Amino acid sequence: MADRPDFGGAAGVGGGGITIIKRVKKGGHGHHGGAWKVAYADFVTAMMAFFLLLWLLNAVTEQQLNGVAEYFTPIAASTRESGAGGMLGGQAVGEGAQESMTGSTAAVVLPPPSIGAGGQEMTDPNEASDAGEDEILAAQEAKEQQEFEQVAQELRERISGVPDLAPLANSLLIDSTPEGLRIQIADQDKVDMFAPGSAQFYPRTRDLLIQVASVIRKMPNKLSISGHTDPSTAIDPSGYTNWELSSDRALATRRVLLQGGVDDRQVGKVVGLADREPLDSSELRSPRNRRVSIVLLRGDNLSGDEFNRLPNFLERSTLPEPLIPAQGETFGNTGAQN
């Protein structure tokens, strides 16, 4: 037997000692081990399931959701205080099990689904109807306001396009009120619309009203016409006051508007307010308080059957001739009353 070679040892070369090999075992990662990966994987899985659920709710229809709800709805549930309500109902054989089998049951009714097609929430039909009506009303009001602005713009352009009416540009007052679009024709300093103490128009006032009529006759809105005066009064044995004067001026305005093409059915009311609603409350005797007011009423329109203008009536290229003052239109008061 051959001798084993001697590689040396603790006793030196050829000493016959024992060779010791020390292997160091590396430790683990300690608290930095791989356990966090398991928790993270669980979290990602849960998030994926959650977003998958959201996608399914948004993708399915209402009928499909009802089908899923019916699948998980129990057909019946026992009304007994204990027991499963099955064959024995939680009792031993011979102790009323037969009675349990015939016990009463109650169906479980689930609430209706609150999510409709496309994942949108279903609301009360009455609330949805009210919301729809509000939206329609808001759209109608916005459209009406836009039409009022167009009327005001057209009126200003018409007046500015007639040289003879240029001095009356400041007498035409147009503004929007809660009641509707208000068109007022008011006196200016040394520029009167009516003869003093009378319901007779000056020719320029009549022409101005004809221009107003040519625009507002195209609108379906009903009209409110009112006459106004200042507090000036005159002694009249017949008892003719500012109330009668303002009413007569409102009626005279109505007659000119009808001559200008406004349908009589469009006139809703004609009133005289005397000096009760001054335009310039800081100066009651201001000439601007002597005026007539024409209001296109909001939301008070002629129906489709009523608003049936003849085509050639709306497409007139020329304005009608001014009215000839009717007999008795000028009243007997020629004093200081305005």
Secondary structure per residue as TSV (DSSP state, phi and psi in degrees):
chain	resnum	aa	ss	phi	psi
A	1	M	-	360.0	129.1
A	2	A	-	-72.6	147.5
A	3	D	-	-73.0	144.0
A	4	R	-	-77.7	134.7
A	5	P	-	-65.5	147.4
A	6	D	-	-101.1	116.4
A	7	F	-	-96.4	4.4
A	8	G	-	95.1	163.6
A	9	G	-	-164.4	-153.8
A	10	A	T	-67.4	-26.5
A	11	A	T	-92.0	6.7
A	12	G	-	96.8	-178.7
A	13	V	T	-70.9	127.3
A	14	G	T	75.7	8.3
A	15	G	S	-82.5	-13.0
A	16	G	-	76.2	19.9
A	17	G	-	-77.9	173.5
A	18	I	-	-94.7	131.5
A	19	T	-	-90.1	125.9
A	20	I	-	-109.2	122.7
A	21	I	-	-107.3	119.5
A	22	K	-	-103.2	117.7
A	23	R	-	-107.4	123.2
A	24	V	-	-89.9	121.8
A	25	K	-	-85.3	119.9
A	26	K	-	-71.5	139.0
A	27	G	-	-76.6	170.6
A	28	G	-	-76.6	-168.8
A	29	H	-	-86.2	1.6
A	30	G	G	65.1	-136.2
A	31	H	G	-76.0	-3.8
A	32	H	G	-97.0	29.4
A	33	G	S	-74.6	-164.0
A	34	G	S	-96.6	12.1
A	35	A	H	-65.4	-29.8
A	36	W	H	-65.8	-26.5
A	37	K	H	-65.7	-34.3
A	38	V	H	-66.5	-45.0
A	39	A	H	-64.3	-39.9
A	40	Y	H	-65.9	-39.2
A	41	A	H	-64.0	-39.5
A	42	D	H	-63.2	-41.2
A	43	F	H	-64.3	-46.1
A	44	V	H	-63.0	-39.4
A	45	T	H	-63.1	-43.5
A	46	A	H	-64.0	-41.4
A	47	M	H	-64.9	-38.7
A	48	M	H	-64.3	-41.7
A	49	A	H	-65.0	-39.0
A	50	F	H	-63.9	-48.4
A	51	F	H	-69.3	-30.5
A	52	L	H	-64.8	-39.4
A	53	L	H	-63.6	-44.2
A	54	L	H	-60.6	-42.0
A	55	W	H	-64.7	-40.5
A	56	L	H	-65.8	-41.2
A	57	L	H	-62.8	-33.2
A	58	N	H	-81.6	-22.9
A	59	A	H	-91.0	-30.3
A	60	V	S	-83.2	160.4
A	61	T	-	-90.3	172.5
A	62	E	H	-63.7	-38.0
A	63	Q	H	-63.4	-39.8
A	64	Q	H	-66.1	-38.9
A	65	L	H	-64.5	-39.8
A	66	N	H	-62.9	-38.9
A	67	G	H	-62.6	-42.5
A	68	V	H	-64.3	-41.4
A	69	A	H	-64.0	-40.7
A	70	E	H	-67.2	-31.4
A	71	Y	H	-63.6	-38.6
A	72	F	T	-93.5	4.4
A	73	T	S	-85.8	122.5
A	74	P	-	-65.5	139.9
A	75	I	S	-66.4	-42.3
A	76	A	-	-153.4	155.9
A	77	A	E	-133.2	144.0
A	78	S	E	-72.1	144.9
A	79	T	-	-98.3	4.8
A	80	R	S	-75.2	154.3
A	81	E	S	-69.6	-28.4
A	82	S	S	-144.6	167.1
A	83	G	S	90.5	160.7
A	84	A	-	-86.1	-9.2
A	85	G	S	75.0	15.4
A	86	G	S	-92.3	-139.3
A	87	M	S	-64.3	-46.7
A	88	L	S	-98.0	-19.1
A	89	G	T	62.6	29.0
A	90	G	T	82.1	8.9
A	91	Q	S	-117.6	158.7
A	92	A	-	-74.9	159.7
A	93	V	T	-62.5	132.8
A	94	G	T	87.8	-0.9
A	95	E	S	-116.6	50.4
A	96	G	S	90.0	14.9
A	97	A	H	-64.1	-37.9
A	98	Q	H	-62.9	-38.1
A	99	E	H	-64.2	-37.0
A	100	S	H	-64.8	-34.4
A	101	M	H	-65.3	-27.9
A	102	T	T	-103.1	11.8
A	103	G	-	-63.9	159.2
A	104	S	-	-74.1	148.4
A	105	T	E	-125.5	157.5
A	106	A	E	-129.0	130.4
A	107	A	-	-72.4	142.3
A	108	V	-	-93.7	120.3
A	109	V	-	-104.7	119.8
A	110	L	-	-88.0	151.3
A	111	P	-	-66.2	152.5
A	112	P	-	-63.4	152.2
A	113	P	-	-63.0	143.7
A	114	S	S	-100.7	3.0
A	115	I	B	-119.9	128.5
A	116	G	-	-100.2	-160.9
A	117	A	G	-62.5	137.8
A	118	G	G	78.8	8.3
A	119	G	G	80.1	8.1
A	120	Q	-	-83.0	145.8
A	121	E	B	-74.3	134.6
A	122	M	-	-87.4	135.3
A	123	T	-	-114.1	172.9
A	124	D	-	-60.9	130.7
A	125	P	H	-56.3	-37.0
A	126	N	H	-65.6	-41.3
A	127	E	H	-65.7	-39.4
A	128	A	H	-64.5	-38.5
A	129	S	H	-64.9	-43.1
A	130	D	H	-63.2	-41.2
A	131	A	H	-64.5	-39.5
A	132	G	H	-64.2	-40.5
A	133	E	H	-65.6	-39.4
A	134	D	H	-63.1	-40.9
A	135	E	H	-65.6	-40.3
A	136	I	H	-65.0	-42.4
A	137	L	H	-63.9	-42.0
A	138	A	H	-64.1	-39.6
A	139	A	H	-65.2	-40.3
A	140	Q	H	-64.6	-40.9
A	141	E	H	-65.3	-40.3
A	142	A	H	-64.2	-41.2
A	143	K	H	-65.1	-41.4
A	144	E	H	-64.4	-40.7
A	145	Q	H	-64.2	-38.3
A	146	Q	H	-64.2	-40.2
A	147	E	H	-65.4	-38.1
A	148	F	H	-61.9	-42.0
A	149	E	H	-64.5	-36.9
A	150	Q	H	-66.3	-39.4
A	151	V	H	-62.4	-45.6
A	152	A	H	-61.9	-42.5
A	153	Q	H	-64.6	-42.2
A	154	E	H	-65.8	-38.4
A	155	L	H	-62.9	-45.4
A	156	R	H	-63.0	-39.4
A	157	E	H	-67.0	-38.2
A	158	R	H	-65.2	-44.2
A	159	I	H	-65.6	-42.2
A	160	S	H	-68.8	-21.5
A	161	G	T	-85.8	-3.9
A	162	V	-	-111.3	108.2
A	163	P	G	-58.1	-36.4
A	164	D	G	-66.7	-21.8
A	165	L	G	-97.9	1.5
A	166	A	G	-57.0	-40.5
A	167	P	G	-64.4	-16.6
A	168	L	G	-96.7	6.9
A	169	A	G	-59.0	-37.3
A	170	N	G	-78.5	-12.3
A	171	S	G	-84.0	-17.1
A	172	L	E	-92.0	111.7
A	173	L	E	-112.7	123.4
A	174	I	E	-125.7	125.6
A	175	D	E	-150.0	164.8
A	176	S	E	-104.6	129.7
A	177	T	-	-124.8	167.2
A	178	P	S	-57.8	-26.7
A	179	E	S	-76.0	-32.7
A	180	G	E	155.9	-161.8
A	181	L	E	-83.3	119.2
A	182	R	E	-103.9	125.2
A	183	I	E	-115.5	117.6
A	184	Q	E	-119.0	140.2
A	185	I	E	-116.9	109.0
A	186	A	E	-119.1	155.0
A	187	D	-	-69.5	151.7
A	188	Q	B	-115.4	172.8
A	189	D	T	-63.9	115.0
A	190	K	T	69.7	13.8
A	191	V	B	-132.0	94.2
A	192	D	-	-93.4	149.7
A	193	M	S	-91.5	-31.3
A	194	F	B	-118.8	156.6
A	195	A	-	-66.5	142.7
A	196	P	T	-55.7	131.6
A	197	G	T	65.3	19.8
A	198	S	S	-137.1	160.4
A	199	A	-	-98.1	14.0
A	200	Q	-	-86.9	128.6
A	201	F	B	-77.1	148.6
A	202	Y	-	-76.5	153.8
A	203	P	H	-55.1	-39.4
A	204	R	H	-66.0	-34.2
A	205	T	H	-66.8	-40.8
A	206	R	H	-63.1	-42.1
A	207	D	H	-64.2	-37.6
A	208	L	H	-65.1	-41.8
A	209	L	H	-66.7	-34.0
A	210	I	H	-62.5	-40.6
A	211	Q	H	-64.1	-40.9
A	212	V	H	-62.7	-43.2
A	213	A	H	-63.1	-36.6
A	214	S	H	-65.1	-19.7
A	215	V	H	-95.9	-48.3
A	216	I	H	-75.7	-15.9
A	217	R	T	-66.9	-18.7
A	218	K	T	-80.7	-11.4
A	219	M	-	-93.1	144.4
A	220	P	-	-81.1	-8.5
A	221	N	E	-67.5	142.7
A	222	K	E	-74.5	161.1
A	223	L	E	-114.1	146.1
A	224	S	E	-120.2	121.9
A	225	I	E	-114.9	128.3
A	226	S	E	-135.7	144.8
A	227	G	E	-107.1	145.7
A	228	H	E	-136.6	148.3
A	229	T	-	-131.8	174.9
A	230	D	-	-95.0	178.4
A	231	P	S	-73.5	-3.3
A	232	S	-	-60.3	137.2
A	233	T	-	-132.3	157.8
A	234	A	-	-130.4	148.5
A	235	I	-	-75.1	121.7
A	236	D	-	-133.8	117.6
A	237	P	T	-60.7	-26.1
A	238	S	T	-78.5	-7.6
A	239	G	-	83.7	19.0
A	240	Y	-	-75.4	117.9
A	241	T	-	-119.0	-175.9
A	242	N	H	-64.3	-24.8
A	243	W	H	-64.9	-47.4
A	244	E	H	-66.8	-40.5
A	245	L	H	-62.6	-47.0
A	246	S	H	-64.6	-37.1
A	247	S	H	-66.4	-42.0
A	248	D	H	-64.6	-37.6
A	249	R	H	-68.0	-36.5
A	250	A	H	-65.7	-40.9
A	251	L	H	-67.2	-38.7
A	252	A	H	-63.8	-36.9
A	253	T	H	-63.1	-42.7
A	254	R	H	-59.3	-42.2
A	255	R	H	-64.0	-39.5
A	256	V	H	-69.1	-38.7
A	257	L	H	-63.1	-39.5
A	258	L	H	-64.3	-39.8
A	259	Q	H	-63.8	-30.6
A	260	G	T	-80.8	-1.4
A	261	G	T	115.1	-2.0
A	262	V	-	-74.2	134.1
A	263	D	-	-72.6	137.6
A	264	D	G	-61.7	-29.2
A	265	R	G	-68.4	-17.1
A	266	Q	G	-78.4	-18.9
A	267	V	E	-81.1	114.6
A	268	G	E	-85.5	-42.5
A	269	K	E	-157.8	152.3
A	270	V	E	-132.4	120.5
A	271	V	E	-135.6	153.8
A	272	G	E	-113.5	125.9
A	273	L	-	-111.7	6.6
A	274	A	T	51.7	-127.7
A	275	D	T	-108.1	22.6
A	276	R	S	-78.4	-20.5
A	277	E	S	-127.8	76.1
A	278	P	-	-69.2	144.5
A	279	L	S	-76.4	-37.4
A	280	D	-	-114.6	92.0
A	281	S	T	-72.8	-17.1
A	282	S	T	-77.9	-23.2
A	283	E	S	-136.8	92.2
A	284	L	T	-63.2	-27.5
A	285	R	T	-93.7	15.6
A	286	S	-	-64.3	140.1
A	287	P	G	-61.4	-22.5
A	288	R	G	-68.4	-18.1
A	289	N	G	-75.2	-15.7
A	290	R	S	-91.5	105.8
A	291	R	E	-160.6	168.0
A	292	V	E	-120.4	144.1
A	293	S	E	-122.4	131.9
A	294	I	E	-121.1	120.6
A	295	V	E	-117.6	124.0
A	296	L	E	-81.0	108.8
A	297	L	E	-73.4	137.2
A	298	R	E	-73.5	136.7
A	299	G	E	64.7	7.9
A	300	D	E	-117.2	84.8
A	301	N	E	-111.4	155.5
A	302	L	-	-68.9	145.7
A	303	S	-	-71.6	169.6
A	304	G	T	-60.7	-34.3
A	305	D	T	-72.4	-33.4
A	306	E	T	-76.0	-37.5
A	307	F	-	-89.3	70.5
A	308	N	-	-120.6	66.1
A	309	R	-	-63.0	145.2
A	310	L	-	-69.9	142.5
A	311	P	H	-55.8	-45.1
A	312	N	H	-70.3	-16.9
A	313	F	H	-73.4	-38.3
A	314	L	H	-81.5	-22.5
A	315	E	T	-100.9	24.9
A	316	R	-	-63.0	136.3
A	317	S	S	-94.0	-17.9
A	318	T	S	-123.3	151.6
A	319	L	-	-84.2	151.7
A	320	P	-	-66.3	159.7
A	321	E	-	-68.0	148.4
A	322	P	-	-61.4	152.5
A	323	L	-	-68.2	145.6
A	324	I	-	-86.7	127.2
A	325	P	-	-51.9	127.2
A	326	A	-	-73.0	153.4
A	327	Q	T	-65.7	131.2
A	328	G	T	86.5	0.8
A	329	E	-	-69.0	-35.5
A	330	T	S	-84.4	123.0
A	331	F	-	-91.2	165.6
A	332	G	S	-68.9	-14.5
A	333	N	-	-82.5	121.0
A	334	T	-	-125.8	21.4
A	335	G	S	-82.2	-148.9
A	336	A	S	-80.4	-2.8
A	337	Q	-	-69.9	135.1
A	338	N	-	-123.6	360.0
